[in-house]
């Protein structure tokens, strides 16, 4: 498993206390990480569709004993 930071085009600032545009997801690949975040936002009708578009996905940690990103994830 891998830990990804998913950043969307919108919802990156907040007045409510939750920045929905920056989330962390545990998944096997970047596409699955984004789809997990998008599904949550879609299911809960949070933000507009344009704000839910992907801006970037960054690998934060990996459960592989020798992670290429340099940070070990302990699932």
Residue frames as a rotation matrix with the C-alpha (Angstrom) as fourth column:
UNK 1
0.579 0.815 0.000 0.00
0.815 -0.579 0.000 0.00
0.000 0.000 -1.000 0.00
UNK 2
-0.584 -0.721 0.373 0.99
0.729 -0.668 -0.148 3.59
0.356 0.185 0.916 -0.56
UNK 3
0.162 0.569 -0.806 0.01
0.742 -0.609 -0.280 6.92
-0.650 -0.553 -0.521 0.97
UNK 4
-0.426 -0.223 0.877 -0.76
0.833 -0.476 0.283 9.68
0.354 0.851 0.388 -1.52
UNK 5
-0.445 0.313 -0.839 -1.45
0.264 -0.850 -0.457 13.39
-0.856 -0.425 0.296 -1.10
UNK 6
-0.273 0.482 0.833 -4.25
0.960 0.075 0.271 14.31
0.068 0.873 -0.483 -3.53
UNK 7
-0.606 0.051 -0.794 -4.62
0.167 -0.968 -0.190 18.00
-0.778 -0.247 0.578 -4.42
UNK 8
0.085 0.758 0.647 -7.65
0.950 0.134 -0.281 19.20
-0.300 0.638 -0.709 -6.36
UNK 9
-0.415 -0.219 0.883 -8.17
0.675 -0.725 0.138 22.38
0.610 0.653 0.449 -8.41
UNK 10
-0.036 0.498 0.866 -10.50
-0.342 -0.821 0.458 23.92
0.939 -0.280 0.200 -5.84
UNK 11
0.856 0.517 -0.029 -11.43
-0.095 0.212 0.973 23.79
0.509 -0.829 0.231 -2.16
UNK 12
0.095 -0.917 -0.387 -7.84
0.674 0.345 -0.653 24.40
0.733 -0.199 0.651 -1.03
UNK 13
-0.900 -0.218 0.377 -8.76
-0.129 -0.694 -0.709 27.20
0.416 -0.686 0.596 1.39
UNK 14
-0.239 0.835 -0.495 -11.51
0.709 0.499 0.498 27.11
0.663 -0.232 -0.712 3.97
UNK 15
-0.513 0.188 0.838 -13.65
-0.586 -0.789 -0.182 29.11
0.627 -0.584 0.515 6.30
UNK 16
0.580 0.814 -0.019 -15.33
-0.604 0.446 0.660 25.97
0.546 -0.371 0.751 7.71
UNK 17
0.311 -0.540 0.782 -12.23
-0.825 0.255 0.504 24.22
-0.471 -0.802 -0.367 9.06
UNK 18
0.276 -0.208 0.938 -11.93
0.273 0.953 0.131 21.43
-0.922 0.220 0.320 6.46
UNK 19
-0.136 -0.399 -0.907 -9.79
-0.830 -0.453 0.323 21.79
-0.540 0.797 -0.269 3.34
UNK 20
0.566 0.477 0.673 -11.45
-0.097 0.849 -0.519 19.23
-0.819 0.229 0.527 1.06
UNK 21
0.908 -0.191 -0.373 -9.16
-0.403 -0.149 -0.903 20.10
0.117 0.970 -0.212 -1.84
UNK 22
-0.216 -0.965 -0.146 -6.14
-0.757 0.260 -0.600 18.54
0.617 -0.019 -0.787 -0.13
UNK 23
0.739 0.513 0.436 -6.62
-0.670 0.622 0.404 14.97
-0.064 -0.591 0.804 1.08
UNK 24
-0.521 -0.849 0.089 -4.55
-0.844 0.528 0.094 11.90
-0.127 -0.026 -0.992 1.88
UNK 25
0.659 0.739 -0.137 -5.53
-0.752 0.643 -0.146 8.48
-0.020 0.199 0.980 0.54
UNK 26
-0.349 -0.678 0.647 -4.12
-0.533 0.711 0.458 4.99
-0.771 -0.185 -0.610 1.02
UNK 27
0.807 0.566 -0.168 -4.17
-0.433 0.375 -0.819 3.12
-0.401 0.734 0.548 -2.30
UNK 28
0.415 -0.644 0.642 -2.06
0.578 0.732 0.361 0.97
-0.702 0.221 0.676 -4.61
UNK 29
-0.425 -0.524 0.738 -1.69
0.904 -0.285 0.319 3.65
0.044 0.803 0.595 -7.30
UNK 30
-0.937 -0.032 -0.349 -2.29
0.096 -0.982 -0.166 7.39
-0.337 -0.189 0.922 -7.88
UNK 31
-0.685 0.726 -0.069 -5.42
-0.286 -0.180 0.941 6.89
0.670 0.664 0.331 -9.98
UNK 32
-0.069 0.648 -0.759 -7.14
0.648 0.607 0.459 4.85
0.758 -0.460 -0.462 -7.28
UNK 33
-0.605 -0.213 -0.768 -6.15
0.761 -0.441 -0.477 7.46
-0.237 -0.872 0.428 -4.67
UNK 34
-0.959 0.259 -0.114 -7.79
-0.282 -0.914 0.290 10.25
-0.029 0.310 0.950 -6.70
UNK 35
-0.428 0.846 -0.318 -10.91
-0.117 0.297 0.948 8.17
0.896 0.443 -0.028 -7.39
UNK 36
-0.289 0.283 -0.915 -11.32
0.898 0.412 -0.156 7.48
0.333 -0.866 -0.372 -3.64
UNK 37
-0.788 -0.063 -0.612 -11.22
0.358 -0.856 -0.373 11.20
-0.500 -0.513 0.697 -2.87
UNK 38
-0.870 0.461 -0.173 -13.51
-0.433 -0.548 0.715 12.10
0.235 0.698 0.677 -5.78
UNK 39
-0.374 0.755 -0.538 -16.05
0.362 0.653 0.665 9.43
0.854 0.054 -0.518 -4.81
UNK 40
-0.441 0.169 -0.881 -16.22
0.885 -0.081 -0.458 10.80
-0.149 -0.982 -0.114 -1.25
UNK 41
-0.851 0.071 -0.521 -16.80
-0.055 -0.997 -0.047 14.34
-0.523 -0.012 0.852 -2.53
UNK 42
-0.752 0.599 -0.276 -19.35
-0.346 -0.002 0.938 13.21
0.562 0.801 0.209 -5.15
UNK 43
-0.382 0.608 -0.696 -21.27
0.637 0.719 0.279 11.03
0.670 -0.337 -0.661 -2.67
UNK 44
-0.230 0.229 -0.946 -21.44
0.895 -0.332 -0.298 13.87
-0.382 -0.915 -0.129 -0.14
UNK 45
0.503 0.458 0.733 -22.11
0.791 -0.586 -0.176 16.56
0.349 0.668 -0.657 -2.78
UNK 46
0.453 -0.474 -0.754 -19.16
0.442 -0.616 0.653 18.66
-0.774 -0.629 -0.070 -1.64
UNK 47
-0.439 -0.672 -0.596 -17.95
-0.102 -0.622 0.777 21.40
-0.892 0.402 0.204 -3.97
UNK 48
0.585 0.537 -0.608 -18.58
-0.630 -0.171 -0.757 21.95
-0.511 0.826 0.238 -7.67
UNK 49
0.890 -0.197 0.411 -17.44
0.351 0.871 -0.344 19.47
-0.290 0.450 0.844 -10.33
UNK 50
0.658 -0.681 0.322 -14.71
0.006 -0.423 -0.906 21.86
0.753 0.598 -0.274 -11.57
UNK 51
0.344 -0.509 0.789 -13.31
-0.913 -0.378 0.154 22.10
0.220 -0.774 -0.594 -8.02
UNK 52
0.661 -0.011 0.750 -13.10
-0.357 0.875 0.327 18.27
-0.660 -0.484 0.574 -7.85
UNK 53
0.905 -0.373 -0.203 -10.75
-0.090 0.299 -0.950 18.07
0.415 0.878 0.237 -10.85
UNK 54
0.675 -0.704 -0.218 -7.31
0.688 0.497 0.529 16.66
-0.264 -0.507 0.820 -10.13
UNK 55
0.851 -0.522 -0.063 -4.37
-0.522 -0.825 -0.217 19.04
0.061 0.218 -0.974 -9.84
UNK 56
-0.141 -0.940 -0.312 -1.70
-0.741 0.309 -0.596 16.66
0.657 0.147 -0.740 -8.51
UNK 57
0.966 0.248 -0.077 -1.02
-0.141 0.750 0.646 13.38
0.218 -0.613 0.759 -6.71
UNK 58
0.082 -0.976 0.201 2.15
-0.812 -0.182 -0.555 13.04
0.578 -0.118 -0.807 -4.65
UNK 59
0.460 -0.037 -0.887 3.53
0.302 0.946 0.117 9.80
0.835 -0.322 0.446 -3.21
UNK 60
0.509 -0.204 0.836 4.17
-0.744 -0.592 0.309 10.39
0.432 -0.779 -0.453 0.50
UNK 61
-0.282 -0.563 0.777 4.99
-0.847 0.526 0.073 6.90
-0.450 -0.638 -0.625 1.81
UNK 62
0.192 0.245 -0.950 5.14
-0.726 0.687 0.031 3.27
0.661 0.684 0.310 0.65
UNK 63
0.713 0.141 0.687 4.84
-0.628 0.564 0.536 -0.03
-0.312 -0.814 0.491 2.53
UNK 64
0.768 -0.560 -0.312 7.61
0.123 0.607 -0.785 -1.53
0.629 0.565 0.535 0.38
UNK 65
0.702 -0.515 -0.491 10.61
0.651 0.185 0.737 -2.27
-0.289 -0.837 0.465 2.67
UNK 66
-0.470 -0.865 -0.176 12.79
0.649 -0.474 0.595 -0.08
-0.598 0.166 0.785 0.40
UNK 67
0.540 0.840 0.044 10.47
0.659 -0.389 -0.644 2.74
-0.524 0.377 -0.764 -0.72
UNK 68
-0.129 -0.559 0.819 11.60
0.945 -0.321 -0.070 4.88
0.302 0.765 0.569 -3.63
UNK 69
0.503 0.406 0.763 10.02
0.232 -0.914 0.333 7.94
0.833 0.009 -0.554 -2.01
UNK 70
-0.493 -0.844 0.211 12.22
-0.038 -0.221 -0.975 7.56
0.869 -0.488 0.077 1.08
UNK 71
-0.510 0.380 0.772 9.39
-0.859 -0.261 -0.440 7.21
0.034 -0.888 0.459 3.63
UNK 72
-0.906 0.129 -0.403 8.11
0.103 0.991 0.086 3.89
0.411 0.036 -0.911 4.95
UNK 73
-0.136 0.941 0.311 4.38
-0.858 -0.268 0.438 3.36
0.495 -0.207 0.844 5.49
UNK 74
-0.991 -0.106 0.078 3.38
-0.132 0.805 -0.578 0.95
-0.001 -0.584 -0.812 8.28
UNK 75
-0.372 0.918 -0.135 -0.10
-0.445 -0.049 0.894 -0.34
0.814 0.393 0.427 7.35
